[in-house]
Amino acid sequence: MSQASESDRIERSVVINASRERVWRALSDPQEFGTWFGVNLTGQTFIPGRTTRGPITYKGYEHLTWEVTIERVEPPNLLSFRWHPYAIDPKVDYSKEEPTLVTFTLKDAPGHATMLTVVESGFDKVPPSRRLHAFRMNSSGWSAQMENIVRHVAS
């Protein structure tokens, strides 16, 4: 089995001063997820094997649709989905590409807090022409999204 390269995965962790149940709700309730993530998921569900989609609400990206296939939902520990990273060109058909895997895991942290970790893996299978740019954009994107969920849960 080959070892994944340094550029195959992005990992970010943050300790959130909230119960695991509260952080889980922010992750697993589609409407709440959409609030901090920047996508309108009204009427959507997170069910393994199903596609979830909605219009992006993040400024400058409103013309795009967010689309993921839910992989696993294991309350209150793990939520994962597959998507096409930084798939922002409406003229490109990304469906031929192998999607990356995004996995959120929750663990108890000291002081009734929760450690949230997100890992996005599979960048080595993104076409070379866009791999580095997608990796860089999602790397900074995940840093921002971790700040967003911390703010959301605290509000």
C-alpha positions in Angstrom: 0.0 0.0 0.0 1.4 3.4 -1.0 1.9 6.1 1.5 -0.2 9.2 0.9 1.8 12.3 0.0 2.0 15.4 2.0 -0.2 17.1 -0.5 -2.9 14.4 -0.4 -4.7 15.6 2.7 -5.6 18.7 4.7 -6.3 18.4 8.4 -7.5 21.0 10.8 -8.5 20.7 14.5 -10.1 23.1 16.9 -11.4 22.9 20.5 -14.9 24.4 20.8 -16.1 25.5 24.2 -19.4 23.6 23.8 -20.8 20.1 24.4 -20.3 17.4 21.8 -24.1 17.3 21.3 -24.1 21.0 20.5 -21.2 20.7 18.0 -22.8 17.6 16.5 -26.0 19.5 15.9 -24.1 22.3 14.2 -22.5 19.7 11.9 -25.4 17.2 11.3 -28.4 19.5 11.0 -28.3 20.6 7.3 -29.8 24.0 8.0 -27.5 24.7 10.8 -24.5 23.4 8.8 -25.4 25.7 6.0 -25.6 28.7 8.3 -21.9 28.6 9.3 -20.6 26.9 6.1 -22.2 29.4 3.7 -24.8 27.3 1.8 -28.6 27.2 1.8 -29.6 23.7 2.7 -33.3 24.3 3.5 -35.2 21.1 3.1 -32.1 19.0 2.7 -31.0 15.9 4.7 -27.7 14.2 5.5 -28.4 10.5 4.8 -25.6 8.1 3.8 -25.6 7.4 0.1 -27.7 10.5 -0.7 -26.6 13.6 -2.5 -27.2 16.9 -0.7 -27.1 20.2 -2.6 -27.9 23.9 -2.3 -27.0 27.3 -3.5 -23.8 28.7 -2.0 -24.5 31.9 0.0 -20.8 33.0 0.4 -20.2 36.3 -1.3 -18.8 36.0 -4.8 -19.8 32.3 -5.1 -23.6 32.7 -5.1 -23.8 31.5 -8.7 -22.5 28.0 -7.6 -24.3 25.0 -6.2 -22.7 23.1 -3.3 -23.1 19.4 -3.8 -21.9 16.5 -1.7 -22.6 12.8 -1.4 -23.0 11.9 2.3 -20.8 9.0 3.2 -21.2 8.3 6.9 -23.4 9.7 9.7 -22.4 8.3 13.2 -23.9 10.5 15.9 -22.4 12.2 17.8 -18.9 11.2 16.5 -18.5 11.4 12.8 -19.9 12.9 9.6 -18.3 12.5 6.2 -19.1 13.3 2.6 -17.5 13.2 -0.8 -17.2 16.2 -3.1 -15.2 17.8 -5.9 -12.8 20.2 -4.2 -12.9 23.8 -5.4 -15.2 22.9 -8.3 -16.0 26.5 -9.2 -15.8 26.7 -13.0 -19.4 26.3 -14.3 -17.9 25.3 -17.7 -16.1 22.2 -16.3 -17.8 18.8 -15.9 -16.2 17.6 -12.6 -18.3 14.4 -12.6 -15.5 12.5 -14.3 -13.1 13.3 -11.4 -12.8 11.2 -8.3 -14.1 13.2 -5.4 -12.2 13.9 -2.2 -13.4 12.6 1.2 -14.2 15.1 3.9 -14.5 13.7 7.4 -15.5 15.5 10.6 -14.8 13.8 13.9 -15.7 14.9 17.4 -14.0 14.0 20.6 -14.5 15.2 24.2 -12.0 17.7 25.3 -11.2 19.0 28.8 -13.6 21.3 30.5 -16.8 20.1 28.8 -15.4 21.2 25.4 -15.2 19.4 22.1 -12.3 18.7 19.8 -13.5 19.0 16.2 -11.2 17.7 13.5 -11.8 17.9 9.8 -9.7 15.9 7.3 -10.1 16.2 3.5 -8.2 13.5 1.7 -7.8 12.2 -1.9 -6.1 15.3 -3.5 -3.6 13.0 -5.2 -6.5 11.8 -7.4 -7.5 15.3 -8.5 -6.4 16.0 -12.0 -2.8 17.4 -12.0 -4.0 20.5 -13.9 -6.0 21.7 -10.9 -4.7 19.7 -7.9 -2.4 22.3 -6.4 -4.8 25.1 -6.7 -7.7 23.1 -5.2 -5.4 22.0 -2.4 -4.3 25.5 -1.6 -7.9 27.0 -1.8 -9.4 24.2 0.4 -6.5 24.4 2.8 -7.2 28.1 3.6 -11.0 27.4 3.2 -10.9 24.8 6.0 -9.0 27.2 8.3 -11.8 29.7 7.7 -14.6 27.2 8.2 -13.2 26.0 11.5 -13.4 29.7 12.7 -16.9 29.9 11.3 -18.2 26.9 13.3 -16.6 28.1 16.5 -18.3 31.5 16.1 -21.6 29.8 15.1 -21.7 27.5 18.2 -20.7 30.4 20.5 -23.6 32.6 19.2 
